[in-house]
Amino acid sequence: MPVNRNALIRYRTIDQCLQNRRRKWTLDDLIDACSDAIYEYQGIDTGVSRRTVQADMEMMRSNKLGYEAPIVVVDKKYYIYSDKNYSITNSPLNQQDMQVLSEVSGLLKQFKGFNHFTDLNEMVSKLEDKIYSQKTQSTPVIDFEKNDNLKGLEWIEVIRKAIVAKKTIYITYQSFKAREASTFCFSGYLLKEYRNRWFVLGMQHKRNAHIMNLALDRIHAVEEHDEPYRENTELNLATYYDNCIGVTKSPGQRDCEVVFWIDAANAPYVVTKPLHHTQKLLSEDETGKIFSIKVILNFELERELLGFGAKMRVLGPRVLVKQIKAQLKQTLEQYDAINTITYNGDG
């Protein structure tokens, strides 16, 4: 059964609403959400009718699209999923989905090789591999890095929409160091991925408002808020992370030249996969190579360097050398104390 783009947008919108169990959804609420989504994605502002949304939910309940969505009505007023873990995105792809994906893949392949679209290469490969494995019911031939237990991905689209629409959001957030969660208004500017974790850079609304970076896996809830959005007036988002490994950075923080030595056996790995785009080869001999990168000093840099263990030696700046030595000393102390730690595993 053919399904047009508007219907797919409505199905996805209804699905996202019903997954949000922190709010009670009436039919009018779902109509408003679908109308907003159609306007955002299609530029159509005529609204969505009551009959259309009711028909959409009947279609989602049925097996015609393979969804069989467990949509029920509570108190004769509110719509919910009876299975709190259900989502149409968990349903297997049907024939029409496969056709749409194939068309999208064919379109994207036309741009592979263009300098402005180099990031598409991996995306197209992922998409083609998914289509191949789905059509042939076989094991994928590409195993991309992933983390199936990653938390916080459900907030990406919510926050992206808020950034695009320049809307303030009300976030419930608990950092690893905090004993309990706190709530605050937040104006988001940029979503950033680092090692399969997602972060949002923006401004917290307080009397001493400041730029902060939030990990999406530490967010408990996100809601819209009517407080005025605070525009970004101080950051160049296109270049903000250029002098940074990872995401830990403060506005105005200056970079410095980090110099390190890698032994000859491991230097090729650093040559073929530079630690940073500013990496330069300074010198080399039979024992190894000396490189430099120009970055800010942060936690992620230290973790990257420490990951090489005895295969690397940091030569400068002095403050970083001191910090690395302190970390290594602490590591040795942990191993010296191994006899005081009980472990029941083999070996």
C-alpha positions in Angstrom: 0.0 0.0 0.0 1.5 3.3 -1.1 2.1 5.8 1.8 3.0 9.4 1.0 5.6 11.4 2.7 3.1 13.4 4.8 1.6 10.2 6.2 5.1 8.9 7.1 5.8 12.2 8.9 2.5 11.9 10.9 3.2 8.3 11.8 6.7 9.2 13.1 5.3 12.2 15.0 2.5 10.2 16.7 5.1 7.5 17.6 7.5 10.1 19.2 4.6 11.6 21.1 3.4 8.3 22.5 6.9 7.3 23.5 7.0 10.4 25.7 5.1 9.0 28.7 5.8 12.0 30.9 3.0 13.8 29.1 -0.7 12.8 28.6 -1.6 13.0 24.9 -5.2 13.9 23.8 -6.3 13.6 20.2 -6.1 17.4 20.0 -2.5 17.3 21.2 -1.6 14.7 18.6 -3.3 16.8 15.9 -1.3 19.9 16.9 2.0 17.9 17.0 1.3 16.4 13.5 0.4 19.8 12.1 3.6 21.3 13.5 5.6 18.5 12.0 4.0 18.8 8.6 4.7 22.6 8.6 8.3 22.1 9.7 9.2 19.4 7.2 6.9 20.3 4.3 6.1 24.0 4.8 2.3 23.2 4.7 0.4 25.3 7.3 -3.2 24.1 6.5 -3.1 21.8 9.5 -4.1 18.2 9.9 -7.7 17.1 10.3 -9.1 15.1 13.2 -10.2 12.3 10.8 -6.7 12.1 9.4 -5.0 11.5 12.7 -7.7 9.0 13.8 -7.1 7.1 10.5 -3.4 7.3 11.0 -3.6 5.6 14.4 -5.9 2.9 13.0 -3.3 2.3 10.2 -0.5 2.1 12.8 -2.6 -0.4 14.9 -3.1 -2.6 11.8 -0.6 -5.0 10.2 -0.9 -3.2 6.8 2.4 -1.4 7.4 3.8 -4.1 9.7 3.6 -1.8 12.8 0.8 -3.4 14.9 1.2 -0.5 17.3 -0.4 -1.1 20.7 -2.2 2.2 20.9 -4.9 2.3 23.6 -7.1 5.0 25.1 -6.9 5.7 28.8 -9.7 7.4 30.7 -11.6 7.7 27.4 -9.3 10.7 26.6 -5.6 10.0 26.6 -3.7 7.9 24.0 -0.7 5.8 25.0 1.3 2.7 24.0 0.3 -0.2 26.3 3.9 -1.4 25.8 6.1 1.4 27.1 9.1 0.0 25.1 7.3 0.0 21.8 8.2 2.2 18.8 7.4 1.8 15.1 11.1 2.3 14.6 11.7 -1.1 16.1 9.5 -2.7 13.5 11.1 -4.7 10.6 11.4 -2.8 7.3 8.6 -3.6 4.9 8.8 -3.6 1.1 7.9 0.0 0.7 10.5 1.0 3.3 13.1 -0.9 1.3 12.1 0.9 -1.9 12.3 4.3 -0.3 15.7 3.4 1.2 17.0 2.2 -2.1 15.9 5.5 -3.8 17.6 7.5 -1.0 20.7 5.5 -1.4 20.8 6.0 -5.1 20.4 9.7 -4.7 23.1 10.0 -2.1 25.6 7.9 -4.2 25.5 10.7 -6.8 27.3 13.0 -4.4 30.0 10.5 -3.3 33.4 11.8 -4.3 32.4 15.5 -4.1 34.7 17.3 -1.6 31.7 19.1 0.0 30.0 15.7 0.8 32.9 13.5 1.9 31.0 12.7 5.1 28.3 11.0 3.0 30.6 8.1 2.0 30.3 6.3 5.4 26.6 7.1 5.5 25.9 5.6 2.1 28.0 2.5 2.9 25.9 2.0 6.1 22.7 2.5 4.2 23.6 0.1 1.4 24.8 -2.5 3.8 21.5 -2.3 5.7 19.5 -2.6 2.5 21.6 -5.6 1.3 21.3 -7.5 4.6 17.5 -6.8 4.8 16.8 -7.9 1.3 18.9 -11.0 1.4 18.2 -11.8 5.1 21.9 -12.3 5.5 24.6 -11.1 8.0 25.8 -7.5 7.2 29.2 -7.4 5.6 30.2 -4.1 7.3 30.5 -4.0 11.1 30.5 -0.3 12.0 31.4 0.8 15.5 28.3 1.0 17.7 27.1 0.9 21.3 23.7 -0.8 21.6 23.5 0.2 25.3 24.1 3.9 24.6 21.6 6.2 26.4 20.3 9.6 25.5 19.8 9.1 21.7 16.1 9.8 22.1 16.9 13.4 22.9 18.9 14.1 19.6 15.9 14.9 17.4 14.1 16.8 20.2 17.1 19.1 20.8 17.9 19.4 17.1 14.4 20.7 16.4 14.7 23.2 19.3 18.0 24.5 18.0 16.6 24.9 14.5 13.5 26.6 15.7 15.5 28.7 18.3 13.3 27.5 21.2 14.2 27.3 24.8 14.1 23.8 26.4 13.6 22.8 30.0 16.1 20.1 30.9 16.3 17.8 33.8 20.0 16.9 34.1 22.3 14.9 36.5 26.0 14.9 35.9 28.1 12.0 37.1 29.3 14.1 40.1 25.9 15.3 41.1 23.9 13.5 43.9 20.6 14.5 42.4 19.2 15.9 39.2 18.5 19.6 38.6 16.2 21.4 36.1 17.0 24.5 34.2 16.2 26.4 31.0 18.7 25.9 28.2 19.3 27.4 24.8 21.0 24.8 22.6 23.4 25.8 19.8 25.2 22.7 18.6 24.9 18.9 18.8 28.3 17.2 18.9 29.3 13.5 18.8 32.5 12.1 20.3 33.3 8.4 20.5 29.6 7.4 20.1 28.5 9.8 22.9 26.4 12.8 22.1 26.6 16.3 23.7 24.8 19.6 23.3 26.6 22.9 23.5 24.5 25.8 24.7 23.7 28.4 27.4 22.1 27.7 30.7 19.6 30.4 31.7 20.7 31.8 35.0 21.7 35.1 36.4 25.3 34.3 35.6 24.4 32.6 32.3 27.3 30.7 30.8 28.1 28.3 28.0 28.1 24.7 29.0 28.3 21.3 27.4 25.7 18.6 28.4 26.0 14.9 27.8 22.8 13.5 26.4 23.1 10.3 28.3 22.8 12.3 31.6 19.6 14.0 30.6 16.4 12.7 32.3 13.8 14.8 30.5 13.5 17.6 27.9 10.4 19.8 27.5 9.7 23.0 25.6 9.7 26.2 27.6 8.2 29.7 26.8 11.2 31.6 28.2 12.9 33.6 25.4 15.7 31.8 23.5 19.1 33.3 24.1 21.0 33.7 20.8 24.6 32.7 20.4 26.6 35.9 20.1 30.1 34.8 21.2 31.0 31.5 19.6 31.9 30.5 16.1 30.2 27.1 16.0 31.9 26.1 12.7 35.4 26.3 14.3 34.7 26.0 18.1 36.0 22.5 18.4 38.8 22.8 15.8 41.6 23.0 18.5 40.1 20.4 20.7 40.3 16.6 21.1 36.9 15.6 22.6 34.3 18.1 23.9 35.7 19.5 27.1 36.4 23.1 26.4 35.7 26.6 27.8 35.1 29.6 25.7 38.3 31.6 25.3 40.5 28.6 26.3 43.7 28.9 24.3 45.5 26.0 22.6 49.2 25.2 22.9 51.7 23.0 21.2 51.8 19.4 22.5 54.9 17.5 21.6 55.2 13.7 22.0 57.5 10.8 21.0 56.2 7.5 19.7 58.3 4.4 19.4 59.2 3.1 16.0 56.9 0.1 16.2 53.8 2.2 16.9 54.6 5.4 14.9 52.9 4.1 11.7 49.6 4.0 13.5 49.9 7.7 14.5 51.0 8.6 10.9 48.0 6.9 9.3 45.6 8.0 12.0 46.7 11.4 13.3 45.7 12.3 16.9 44.5 15.7 15.5 44.3 17.5 12.2 47.2 19.8 13.2 49.6 16.9 13.7 53.1 17.5 12.3 56.2 15.3 12.2 59.1 17.1 13.8 61.9 14.6 13.7 62.6 10.8 13.6 65.4 8.3 14.2 65.6 4.5 14.5 63.9 4.6 17.9 60.8 6.5 16.9 59.2 9.7 15.8 58.4 13.0 17.4 55.2 14.8 16.6 53.4 17.9 17.6 49.7 18.9 17.7 48.1 22.2 18.6 45.2 21.7 21.0 43.8 22.8 24.3 44.7 20.8 27.4 41.7 18.8 28.6 40.7 15.4 30.0 40.2 13.8 26.6 43.7 14.7 25.4 45.2 13.1 28.5 43.2 10.0 28.0 44.3 9.7 24.4 47.9 10.1 25.3 47.8 7.7 28.3 46.2 5.1 26.0 49.5 4.5 24.4 51.1 3.6 27.7 54.9 2.9 27.5 54.8 3.3 23.7 54.6 7.1 24.1 56.4 9.9 26.0 55.0 13.4 26.3 57.7 16.0 25.9 55.8 19.2 26.3 54.4 21.5 27.6 55.7 21.1 31.1 52.3 21.3 32.8 51.0 18.4 30.6 54.2 16.3 31.3 53.7 16.8 35.0 50.0 15.8 34.8 50.8 12.7 32.7 53.5 11.6 35.2 51.1 12.1 38.1 48.5 9.9 36.3 51.1 7.2 35.6 52.3 7.3 39.2 48.8 6.9 40.4 48.3 3.9 38.1 51.4 2.2 39.4 50.1 2.7 43.0 46.8 1.1 42.0 48.7 -2.0 40.8 50.9 -2.1 43.9 47.7 -2.2 45.9 46.2 -5.1 43.9 46.7 -7.6 46.7 44.2 -5.6 48.8 41.5 -6.0 46.2 39.4 -9.1 46.3 38.6 -10.7 42.9 36.9 -14.0 42.4 37.4 -14.4 38.7 39.8 -16.8 37.0 43.5 -16.0 37.0 
